[in-house]
Amino acid sequence: VKSLDTILESKIEKREAEQKPVHVEAKEMTRDAVYANTFQLMSAISNKNYGRIDKYQKRLAEGGAYGHSVREAGAFSTLTDPEGAVLLPEMVYAQVLDIEKNYGVVNQLALGIPVESGSMKVPNVAGDLDAFATGEGQPIKTRKFNFAKVNLDPQKWGVIVPWTSEISEEAGAKLMPVVMRKIAQAFAKAKDVAGLYGDGSATYNEITGIYNKANVADIVSATLTPDNLLELQFKIAASLVDRGVYVMHPNTREKIYGLKDGEGRYIYKLPFEAGGVASLWGRPVYFSEAVDNDQASVFYGDFSYLLLGQGRGLTSDLLTEGTIDDVDDSGTINLATQDMKALRVTERFDIEIPYATAFAFITPQS
C-alpha cells in the first residue's frame, strides 16, 4: 500500500510534467512557401490590409524566412521600418542580391561591405606600402601615406512595381521569382549607372562614379584601336595593372571582335577560348548595358577599389501618389485611369571610390 506522501509526490510530479512547456522544433518554410507567402504579403501591402500584413509577416517569421533571431525573439515589430515600409523576408532579399550579380558589373566586381544600420567609416590605405627589415631597438620605417577613412552611408533607391492582388497563392509562388528577377535587374542597373557615371547629385544619392571622379585617367579617341585599348591598362597604377578588368557595353563586342595585334593575332577572345570569361589583351572583359558610349565607352581598372556599401533589407510599401513620372520624362502614368496599383520596393546602398588611380576609361572624341 502506497503511503500518503508517495501518492502526493506522484501527483505533484505529474502536474509539473503537464505544466512544463514542450519544446517543438519550428519547421522551416520551403522556398516555394516563402515565395507564395511573400507574394500574398505584397498583395496585402497593395490593399493596405494591415491585418493580412501582420498575418503573413508572422507566418513568414515563424517559418524562419526573416532569420532565426526574429523567430526566436518573436520580434515581429522590427519587420516594419520607421517610415512604415514593410520589410520583405531575408531569403527573398538574399535571392535578389544573388540575381543582381548576373546582371550588373558593380555587384560582380565591387568590394561589397554590409552596413547593418546608419553609416560606416571604412579604413583605407591610400598609397603603396613597403616592408623594411627591423632590428631590436631600431625605428620602424614607412613611406608617407594616408590612412584615409571612407564613409559609406547607404541611401534608399526605389523600384516601382505594377501590382495586382487577384492572384492565388499557388500562382503567386510561380510569379514571385519573376518579380524578384525584374527587381534585381533594376537595382543592378542602378548600381552600375551610379558606380560608372554618378555625378554626385541627388539623382545618384550623391554618389560620384568613375567617369566623374577626380584624377581618374582617360584617353580621348574617336575609335577603339588595339593600341588605345592596351594603353588603357597602363593608365592605372602600375601595381594594379595585372589585376584590372575591362568593362564595356555588350554591343561594343562587334567593334573589337576583329581587332588584331602586330603579329596578326586577335586581341579579343571569346569565353570558351579564355577559360570561361571573355578577355581582351589577356585581361577579363565584363559587359554592362549601363555603359553609355557617348560618355565613356570602355573602362579598365581594379574594381575591388569600388566600395559597395550594402544596407540591410528590402522593403516594400504602397505607392500612394496618383501619377508616376515616366523615367524618360516623356509624360506621366495615371494609376487610377489605368486601374493599376503600384508598390515601391526599396534597397539601400552607397558607392565610394577611395583610390582614383585604380581606374581609367576611353571617352569618344567630340
JOBELFEN-V851562 format. One record per backbone hydrogen bond with DSSP energy under -0.5 kcal/mol. NH is the residue of the N-H (numbers start at 1). CO is the residue of the C=O. If there is no record, write none. Layout:
NH/CO ; NH/CO
This chain:
7/3 ; 8/4 ; 9/5 ; 10/6 ; 11/7 ; 12/8 ; 13/9 ; 14/10 ; 15/11 ; 16/12 ; 17/13 ; 18/14 ; 19/15 ; 20/16 ; 23/21 ; 24/22 ; 25/23 ; 29/63 ; 34/30 ; 35/31 ; 36/32 ; 37/33 ; 38/34 ; 39/35 ; 40/36 ; 41/37 ; 42/38 ; 43/39 ; 44/40 ; 45/41 ; 46/42 ; 47/43 ; 48/45 ; 49/44 ; 50/48 ; 53/49 ; 54/50 ; 55/51 ; 56/52 ; 57/53 ; 58/54 ; 59/55 ; 60/56 ; 61/57 ; 62/58 ; 63/59 ; 64/61 ; 65/60 ; 67/64 ; 71/67 ; 72/68 ; 73/69 ; 74/70 ; 75/70 ; 76/74 ; 78/75 ; 79/76 ; 80/77 ; 81/85 ; 84/81 ; 86/316 ; 87/79 ; 88/314 ; 90/65 ; 91/65 ; 93/89 ; 94/90 ; 95/91 ; 96/92 ; 97/93 ; 98/94 ; 99/95 ; 100/96 ; 101/97 ; 101/98 ; 102/99 ; 103/100 ; 104/100 ; 108/104 ; 109/105 ; 110/106 ; 111/303 ; 111/306 ; 112/110 ; 113/308 ; 115/310 ; 116/114 ; 120/152 ; 122/120 ; 122/150 ; 123/121 ; 124/148 ; 126/124 ; 126/146 ; 127/125 ; 138/135 ; 145/143 ; 146/126 ; 148/124 ; 148/146 ; 150/122 ; 150/148 ; 151/149 ; 152/120 ; 152/150 ; 153/151 ; 155/349 ; 157/347 ; 159/345 ; 161/159 ; 161/343 ; 162/160 ; 163/341 ; 167/165 ; 172/168 ; 173/169 ; 174/170 ; 175/171 ; 176/172 ; 177/173 ; 178/175 ; 179/175 ; 180/176 ; 181/177 ; 182/178 ; 183/179 ; 184/180 ; 185/181 ; 186/182 ; 187/183 ; 188/184 ; 189/185 ; 190/186 ; 191/187 ; 192/188 ; 193/189 ; 194/190 ; 195/191 ; 196/192 ; 197/193 ; 198/194 ; 200/207 ; 204/201 ; 205/202 ; 206/201 ; 207/204 ; 209/198 ; 209/207 ; 210/195 ; 211/196 ; 212/209 ; 213/209 ; 213/210 ; 216/213 ; 217/215 ; 217/359 ; 219/361 ; 221/219 ; 221/363 ; 225/223 ; 229/225 ; 230/226 ; 231/227 ; 232/228 ; 233/229 ; 233/230 ; 234/230 ; 234/231 ; 235/232 ; 236/233 ; 237/357 ; 240/237 ; 241/237 ; 241/238 ; 243/240 ; 244/240 ; 244/241 ; 245/301 ; 246/284 ; 247/299 ; 248/286 ; 249/297 ; 252/249 ; 253/250 ; 254/251 ; 255/252 ; 256/252 ; 257/253 ; 259/256 ; 261/265 ; 264/261 ; 267/259 ; 268/259 ; 269/279 ; 273/270 ; 274/270 ; 274/271 ; 276/271 ; 277/274 ; 279/269 ; 280/283 ; 281/267 ; 283/280 ; 285/278 ; 286/246 ; 288/248 ; 291/288 ; 293/291 ; 295/292 ; 296/292 ; 297/362 ; 298/362 ; 299/247 ; 300/360 ; 301/245 ; 302/358 ; 303/301 ; 305/302 ; 306/303 ; 307/305 ; 307/352 ; 308/111 ; 308/306 ; 309/307 ; 309/350 ; 310/113 ; 310/308 ; 311/309 ; 311/348 ; 312/115 ; 315/346 ; 316/86 ; 317/344 ; 319/342 ; 320/318 ; 324/333 ; 326/331 ; 329/326 ; 333/324 ; 334/332 ; 335/322 ; 335/333 ; 336/322 ; 338/334 ; 339/336 ; 340/335 ; 341/163 ; 343/161 ; 344/317 ; 345/159 ; 345/343 ; 346/315 ; 346/344 ; 347/157 ; 348/313 ; 349/155 ; 350/309 ; 352/307 ; 354/305 ; 354/352 ; 355/305 ; 358/355 ; 359/356 ; 360/300 ; 361/217 ; 362/298 ; 363/219 ; 363/361 ; 365/221
